[in-house]
Amino acid sequence: MKSKLLLVSLLAAAAGSFCLDASAAGRPELIKAGLDAQRPYITGELLVQFKAGTAAADKAALLRQVGGSVQQNLVRGGRGQLDLDRVSYAGNVAIETAIRLLQASPRVDFVEPNWVYQHDAVSNDPYYLDGSLYGMYGDATTPANIYGSGAGEAWAAGTTCSNKMIVGVIDEGAMYTHEDLAANFWTNPYDPVDGIDNDGNGYVDDIHGWDFAGNDNSTFDGSGDDHGTHVSGTIAAVGGNGIGVAGVCWKAKIISAKFLGKKGGTTANAILAIDYLSDLKTRHALQMPALNNSWGGGAFSQALQDAIDRAGAAEILFIAAAGNDGVDGDVSPHYPSSYDSPTIVSVASIDSSGALSSFSNYGAISVDIGAPGSGIVSTVPSKAVDVSKIKSKYASYSGTSMATPHVTGAVLMLSYLKPGKTALQLKDMLIAKGTPTASLDGKTTSGKRLNLGN
């Protein structure tokens, strides 16, 4: 189990260097590392966590030092009485300077960039009966592949999951009208489309979820939402309908939390998406054991890790793609999969021969398990400028993005079979029932691949 990091390092105070007080929270040495590595961020924006109870006037006075102002409150209240804001700062102020000046205030817990993330997929080319869906096979399925997820063996035993299971997909949007997905998209019974926020969660008419990139309830905006549609299909495409593909959990309901837009997604919107789904679970007692996160980039963010930990406190596992740089994540961390939060499951990709995919990150400490991620066929929208003319299609993509939803679907299946288990118990079961795999030995914490057939 990954231990929770608590200590904060003091940065060197050389002239012109990025220097913060040793008592500063938020792992400033990792923020510096991200800036030094030129990780992308939103220019002119920062995330600032103020001390609980800081008055608006005091915030305004502090932000005037950098020509800034509060643009949006992201988190307020809850455990520890958090007060996290997205703030602006003047364009002529260097980001290192803005962070140093704000972090020096006793009214501030931590300051960090608003990092930018991208999905973790690489395109390939264009189901169960013809041998294309190897990621769902096992050694006892027809067709068979011992390196598949084993989902087909569970189906053959009569376990196709349940429509009471719900999954949050944090990604691009997803095509909720797709022929193989439409029946499995969540329709919010607590907030019908009437222009009123009926359940009081701050999101009006969030019928299938919410678009945090566009700040509206339109969770499918066209052909560009192919990645979110693809991962959704691997988790929960309708099975047994004689159409297209089948997801690991044939009947689960998908809530779309769109935060990736044309230029990627920001830390601020990722936090809002995670907290939105955590709140839905606790507010309405939803059976939501996992969130799928097939994305990464940016650098360390204490604010994002805190949101992941809040989801963990709500008994939600955060299933995360290990990344597609082909590197050791223990040496070159990939966020969010490399956070040491205990409820994260970091997923590497294997191919149909059981080999670690050439693009997949790995890590004996930072990556938990492997799953099929090379040449995965799933649901996508067709290409069309007019959304009304988009049709249902299927395509093969590769990436740790594609491995991750196999594991997410497996968690849904486990939670259905073993009701009442905590998030950590589900994680332990998932890994304990995995199959030792040579290509993952020393490359993941478990040395195993996903195997629902066990």
FENZI-V444260 format. One record per pair of residues at least 4 apart in sequence whose C-alpha atoms are under 7 Angstrom apart, sorted by sequence separation. I is the first residue (numbers start at 0). J is the second residue. D is the distance in Angstrom with one decimal. If there is no record, write none. Layout:
I	J	D
I	J	D
This chain:
12	16	6.2
19	23	6.8
26	30	6.7
27	31	6.2
28	32	6.2
29	33	6.2
30	34	6.4
31	35	6.0
32	36	6.1
33	37	6.3
34	38	5.9
49	53	6.5
53	57	6.5
54	58	6.4
55	59	6.2
56	60	6.2
57	61	6.2
58	62	6.1
59	63	6.2
62	66	6.3
63	67	5.5
76	80	4.1
77	81	6.4
92	96	6.6
93	97	6.3
94	98	6.1
95	99	6.1
96	100	6.1
97	101	6.2
98	102	5.8
99	103	6.2
126	130	6.3
127	131	6.0
136	140	5.9
139	143	6.2
149	153	6.9
150	154	6.4
151	155	6.1
152	156	6.3
153	157	6.6
154	158	4.8
176	180	6.8
177	181	5.5
180	184	6.6
187	191	6.7
205	209	5.6
210	214	5.4
211	215	7.0
220	224	6.7
224	228	6.4
225	229	6.0
226	230	6.4
227	231	6.1
228	232	6.3
229	233	6.7
230	234	6.5
231	235	6.1
232	236	4.3
245	249	6.5
259	263	4.8
260	264	6.0
264	268	6.8
265	269	6.2
266	270	6.2
267	271	6.4
268	272	6.1
269	273	6.2
270	274	6.1
271	275	5.9
272	276	6.4
273	277	6.2
274	278	5.9
275	279	6.2
276	280	6.3
277	281	6.4
278	282	5.6
279	283	5.9
280	284	5.2
281	285	7.0
300	304	6.3
301	305	6.0
302	306	6.4
303	307	6.4
304	308	6.2
305	309	6.2
306	310	6.4
307	311	6.3
308	312	6.2
309	313	6.5
310	314	6.6
311	315	4.9
327	331	6.1
328	332	4.6
333	337	5.3
334	338	6.6
349	353	5.6
350	354	5.6
355	359	6.8
362	366	5.0
385	389	7.0
397	401	6.1
398	402	6.8
399	403	6.1
402	406	7.0
403	407	6.3
404	408	5.9
405	409	6.3
406	410	6.3
407	411	6.5
408	412	6.3
409	413	6.1
410	414	6.0
411	415	6.2
412	416	6.2
413	417	5.8
414	418	5.4
420	424	5.8
421	425	6.3
422	426	6.3
423	427	6.1
424	428	6.1
425	429	6.0
426	430	6.3
427	431	5.9
428	432	6.0
429	433	6.5
436	440	6.4
439	443	5.8
442	446	6.6
33	38	5.5
53	58	6.9
62	67	4.8
75	80	6.5
76	81	5.1
92	97	6.4
102	107	6.0
126	131	4.6
127	132	4.9
138	143	5.2
153	158	5.3
154	159	5.1
175	180	6.1
176	181	4.8
196	201	6.6
210	215	5.3
219	224	6.6
259	264	4.2
280	285	4.6
310	315	5.4
311	316	6.1
328	333	6.1
332	337	5.6
349	354	5.3
350	355	6.5
361	366	5.8
383	388	6.3
420	425	6.3
441	446	6.2
12	18	5.4
62	68	5.7
75	81	5.1
76	82	6.7
126	132	5.1
137	143	5.5
138	144	5.4
175	181	5.1
190	196	6.4
196	202	6.1
209	215	6.3
210	216	5.7
258	264	5.4
349	355	4.4
350	356	5.6
383	389	5.5
414	420	6.9
440	446	4.2
11	18	6.2
74	81	6.3
75	82	4.6
102	109	6.1
136	143	5.6
137	144	5.1
138	145	4.4
190	197	5.0
196	203	4.3
209	216	4.8
210	217	6.0
238	245	4.4
280	287	6.3
348	355	6.1
349	356	4.8
382	389	6.5
439	446	4.7
10	18	5.2
74	82	5.7
75	83	6.5
102	110	6.0
136	144	5.4
137	145	4.7
189	197	6.6
190	198	5.9
195	203	5.7
196	204	6.3
208	216	6.6
209	217	6.8
210	218	5.3
236	244	6.6
237	245	5.5
238	246	6.5
348	356	5.5
381	389	5.3
439	447	6.1
10	19	6.2
59	68	6.2
74	83	5.0
137	146	6.7
175	184	6.1
189	198	5.8
194	203	6.3
195	204	6.7
209	218	5.9
236	245	4.9
237	246	6.4
328	337	7.0
336	345	5.3
380	389	6.3
381	390	5.2
9	19	6.7
73	83	5.5
137	147	5.3
194	204	6.3
206	216	7.0
208	218	6.6
236	246	4.3
258	268	5.8
307	317	6.9
380	390	5.9
381	391	6.1
436	446	6.1
9	20	6.5
72	83	6.1
73	84	5.4
133	144	6.4
136	147	4.7
137	148	6.5
140	151	6.2
193	204	6.8
205	216	5.3
207	218	7.0
235	246	4.1
238	249	4.8
258	269	6.2
322	333	6.4
348	359	5.6
380	391	5.3
381	392	5.7
414	425	7.0
435	446	5.6
436	447	5.2
9	21	4.5
72	84	4.4
73	85	6.8
98	110	5.9
130	142	6.1
135	147	5.4
136	148	6.2
137	149	4.2
140	152	6.1
192	204	4.9
204	216	6.6
234	246	4.8
235	247	6.0
237	249	4.9
321	333	6.8
347	359	5.9
379	391	6.6
380	392	5.5
413	425	6.9
435	447	4.2
436	448	6.3
8	21	6.1
71	84	5.7
72	85	6.2
98	111	6.8
134	147	4.3
135	148	5.2
136	149	5.2
139	152	6.5
191	204	6.0
233	246	4.5
234	247	5.3
235	248	5.0
236	249	6.0
237	250	6.3
347	360	6.3
379	392	5.2
434	447	5.0
435	448	6.5
7	21	6.7
17	31	7.0
71	85	5.1
133	147	5.7
134	148	5.6
135	149	5.8
136	150	6.4
137	151	6.5
190	204	5.5
192	206	6.8
232	246	5.6
233	247	6.3
234	248	6.1
235	249	5.3
347	361	6.2
378	392	6.0
379	393	5.2
433	447	5.4
434	448	5.3
7	22	7.0
69	84	6.5
70	85	5.6
71	86	6.9
135	150	5.1
136	151	5.3
137	152	6.3
190	205	6.7
191	206	6.7
235	250	6.4
321	336	5.5
378	393	4.6
379	394	6.5
410	425	6.8
430	445	6.9
433	448	5.4
434	449	6.6
69	85	6.2
70	86	5.1
135	151	5.5
190	206	6.8
235	251	5.7
256	272	5.6
319	335	6.9
320	336	6.2
377	393	5.4
378	394	6.6
433	449	4.9
434	450	6.2
7	24	6.6
69	86	4.4
70	87	6.6
319	336	5.1
356	373	6.7
376	393	6.6
377	394	5.8
433	450	5.0
8	26	7.0
10	28	6.2
68	86	5.6
69	87	6.5
187	205	6.9
376	394	5.3
377	395	6.5
432	450	6.6
7	26	5.4
67	86	6.7
68	87	5.4
187	206	4.9
347	366	6.8
376	395	4.1
8	28	6.3
67	87	4.8
68	88	6.9
186	206	5.4
187	207	6.2
346	366	6.1
349	369	6.2
375	395	5.0
376	396	6.5
67	88	3.9
186	207	5.2
345	366	4.9
346	367	6.1
347	368	6.2
348	369	5.4
349	370	5.7
350	371	5.7
374	395	5.3
375	396	5.4
432	453	5.8
66	88	5.3
67	89	6.0
185	207	5.6
345	367	5.2
346	368	5.3
347	369	4.5
348	370	5.3
349	371	5.0
350	372	6.2
374	396	5.4
375	397	6.1
65	88	5.5
66	89	4.8
184	207	6.8
344	367	6.0
345	368	6.7
346	369	5.5
347	370	6.4
348	371	5.6
349	372	5.7
350	373	4.9
374	397	5.0
65	89	6.0
319	343	6.9
321	345	5.5
346	370	6.9
348	372	4.7
349	373	6.5
373	397	4.4
290	315	7.0
317	342	6.1
318	343	5.9
319	344	6.0
320	345	5.9
321	346	5.2
348	373	7.0
372	397	5.5
373	398	6.2
288	314	6.6
289	315	5.0
290	316	6.3
291	317	6.6
292	318	5.8
293	319	5.9
294	320	6.3
316	342	5.1
317	343	4.7
318	344	4.8
319	345	4.9
320	346	5.2
321	347	5.4
372	398	5.4
375	401	6.6
65	92	6.7
288	315	4.8
289	316	4.5
290	317	5.2
291	318	5.2
292	319	4.7
293	320	5.0
295	322	6.7
316	343	6.0
317	344	6.2
318	345	6.2
319	346	6.2
320	347	6.8
372	399	5.6
287	315	6.8
288	316	6.1
289	317	5.9
290	318	6.0
291	319	6.5
292	320	6.4
337	365	5.4
51	80	5.7
289	318	6.8
372	401	4.7
51	81	6.1
372	402	4.1
51	82	6.0
311	342	5.6
371	402	5.0
50	82	6.8
65	97	6.0
274	306	6.4
281	313	6.9
308	340	6.5
325	357	6.3
328	360	6.2
370	402	5.0
49	82	5.5
270	303	5.7
273	306	6.4
277	310	5.4
325	358	4.5
327	360	5.8
328	361	5.7
329	362	5.3
48	82	5.6
49	83	6.3
304	338	6.8
324	358	5.7
325	359	4.7
326	360	4.8
327	361	5.1
328	362	5.1
48	83	4.2
299	334	6.6
323	358	4.9
324	359	6.3
325	360	4.5
326	361	6.4
327	362	5.2
329	364	6.2
370	405	6.7
47	83	5.7
48	84	6.3
270	306	5.9
277	313	6.5
298	334	6.2
323	359	4.8
324	360	5.8
329	365	5.7
370	406	7.0
46	83	6.9
47	84	5.4
218	255	6.5
266	303	6.6
273	310	7.0
296	333	6.4
297	334	6.8
322	359	6.2
323	360	5.7
328	365	6.1
46	84	5.7
47	85	6.5
295	333	6.7
296	334	5.8
322	360	5.3
46	85	4.7
47	86	7.0
218	257	6.2
295	334	5.5
321	360	5.6
45	85	5.9
46	86	6.2
295	335	6.0
321	361	6.9
359	399	6.3
44	85	6.9
45	86	5.4
44	86	5.6
45	87	6.4
409	451	6.7
44	87	4.5
406	449	7.0
43	87	5.5
44	88	6.1
43	88	5.2
173	218	6.5
174	219	5.6
212	257	6.6
321	366	6.5
43	89	6.3
172	218	4.9
173	219	5.3
208	254	5.3
209	255	6.5
210	256	6.1
211	257	5.8
212	258	4.8
43	90	5.8
172	219	4.9
207	254	5.8
208	255	4.8
209	256	5.3
210	257	4.5
211	258	5.0
212	259	6.5
207	255	6.3
208	256	5.6
209	257	6.3
210	258	6.2
212	260	6.0
348	398	6.8
173	224	5.7
348	399	5.1
172	224	5.2
173	225	6.9
180	232	6.7
183	235	7.0
347	399	5.8
53	106	6.7
171	224	5.4
346	399	6.8
173	227	4.9
174	228	5.6
183	237	6.9
348	402	5.4
171	226	6.5
172	227	5.4
173	228	4.2
347	402	6.8
50	106	5.2
171	227	4.7
172	228	7.0
180	236	5.2
212	268	6.7
346	402	6.6
49	106	5.8
50	107	5.4
170	227	5.4
179	236	5.4
180	237	6.1
211	268	5.7
346	403	5.7
49	107	4.3
50	108	5.9
179	237	5.4
48	107	6.0
49	108	5.6
48	108	5.4
48	109	5.5
211	272	6.8
47	109	6.0
48	110	6.5
47	110	4.6
179	242	6.8
46	110	5.7
47	111	6.7
179	243	6.8
45	110	6.8
46	111	5.4
45	111	5.7
46	112	6.1
45	112	4.7
46	113	6.0
183	250	6.1
185	252	5.0
44	112	6.7
45	113	5.4
183	251	6.1
184	252	5.1
185	253	5.3
44	113	6.2
183	252	4.8
184	253	4.8
185	254	5.6
183	253	6.2
184	254	6.6
40	112	6.2
41	113	5.6
40	113	5.4
41	114	6.4
40	114	4.1
41	115	6.9
39	114	6.0
40	115	5.0
323	398	6.4
368	443	6.0
39	115	5.5
323	399	6.4
367	443	5.2
322	399	5.9
366	443	4.9
367	444	5.0
368	445	6.2
17	95	5.9
321	399	6.2
363	441	5.3
366	444	6.1
367	445	5.9
368	446	6.9
369	447	6.4
370	448	5.6
320	399	5.1
363	442	4.7
364	443	6.6
368	447	5.6
369	448	4.4
370	449	5.4
19	99	6.0
320	400	5.5
342	422	6.8
362	442	4.9
363	443	4.2
364	444	5.4
368	448	5.5
369	449	6.1
18	99	6.7
30	111	6.7
342	423	6.3
361	442	5.3
362	443	5.1
363	444	4.8
368	449	6.8
173	255	6.8
361	443	6.2
20	103	7.0
172	255	6.3
320	403	5.5
355	438	5.6
24	108	5.8
25	109	5.4
319	403	6.3
354	438	5.4
355	439	6.8
23	108	6.7
24	109	5.3
168	253	6.9
172	257	4.8
318	403	6.5
23	109	6.4
165	251	5.5
166	252	6.3
167	253	6.1
168	254	6.1
169	255	6.5
170	256	6.5
171	257	4.8
164	251	5.0
165	252	4.7
166	253	5.2
167	254	4.9
168	255	5.2
169	256	4.8
170	257	5.2
171	258	6.1
160	248	5.1
162	250	4.7
163	251	6.6
164	252	6.3
165	253	5.9
166	254	6.2
167	255	6.1
168	256	5.9
169	257	5.9
170	258	5.9
171	259	4.7
159	248	5.9
160	249	6.1
161	250	5.3
162	251	4.7
167	256	6.8
169	258	6.8
170	259	5.6
171	260	6.4
318	407	6.2
159	249	5.5
160	250	6.1
161	251	5.9
162	252	6.2
160	251	7.0
150	247	5.8
169	272	6.8
294	400	6.8
316	422	5.7
293	400	4.3
314	421	6.1
315	422	5.8
314	422	4.9
167	276	6.5
293	403	6.3
291	404	6.3
291	407	6.1
126	243	6.2
127	244	6.5
126	244	5.5
289	407	6.4
165	286	5.8
166	287	5.5
169	290	7.0
289	410	6.9
164	286	5.4
165	287	4.7
167	289	6.8
168	290	5.8
169	291	6.1
170	292	6.7
163	286	6.6
164	287	6.3
166	289	5.9
167	290	4.7
168	291	4.9
169	292	5.6
170	293	6.8
288	411	6.5
166	290	5.9
167	291	6.3
168	292	6.8
288	414	6.8
244	377	6.3
288	422	6.8
233	377	6.0
232	377	5.5
117	263	4.9
232	378	5.2
116	263	5.5
117	264	6.5
115	263	6.2
116	264	5.1
229	377	5.3
115	264	5.4
116	265	6.1
229	378	4.8
115	265	4.5
228	378	6.0
229	379	5.4
114	265	5.5
115	266	6.5
228	379	5.4
113	265	6.0
114	266	5.3
113	266	5.3
113	267	6.4
225	379	5.1
225	380	5.9
222	380	5.6
247	405	6.6
222	381	6.3
222	382	5.3
248	408	5.6
222	383	6.4
247	408	5.1
247	409	6.6
248	411	6.8
248	412	6.3
221	386	5.3
234	404	5.3
230	401	6.3
233	404	5.9
234	405	6.2
233	405	6.3
234	407	6.6
119	293	5.8
230	404	5.8
234	408	4.7
118	293	5.9
119	294	4.9
118	294	3.9
119	295	6.5
117	294	5.5
118	295	6.3
116	294	6.6
117	295	5.6
116	295	5.1
117	296	6.3
116	296	4.6
115	296	6.7
116	297	5.7
85	267	6.9
115	297	5.4
114	297	4.9
114	298	6.8
111	300	6.8
73	271	6.5
119	320	6.9
119	322	6.0
119	323	6.2
146	351	6.0
146	352	6.5
174	380	6.6
146	353	5.4
178	391	6.0
177	391	5.1
133	351	6.9
148	370	6.6
148	371	6.9
147	371	6.2
134	371	5.3
134	375	6.8
132	375	6.9
132	376	6.2
131	376	6.8
164	411	6.5
123	374	6.7
160	412	5.5
161	415	6.9
160	415	6.4
148	405	7.0
39	297	5.9
38	297	5.2
38	298	6.5
33	298	4.9
30	298	6.7
125	393	6.8
30	299	5.9
125	394	4.3
29	299	5.8
124	394	6.3
125	395	4.9
124	395	5.0
123	395	5.7
124	396	6.7
123	396	4.9
122	396	4.8
123	397	6.2
121	396	6.3
122	397	6.0
25	301	4.9
120	396	6.9
121	397	5.3
120	397	5.8
121	398	5.6
120	398	4.3
119	398	6.0
120	399	6.5
119	399	6.1
120	400	5.2
119	400	4.9
120	401	7.0
153	451	6.7
153	452	6.0
152	452	5.3
148	449	5.5
149	450	5.2
150	451	5.5
148	450	4.9
149	451	4.7
150	452	6.5
148	451	5.9
149	452	4.4
137	452	6.7
3	339	5.9
2	339	6.3
3	340	6.4
1	339	5.3
1	340	6.8
1	341	5.9
0	341	6.5
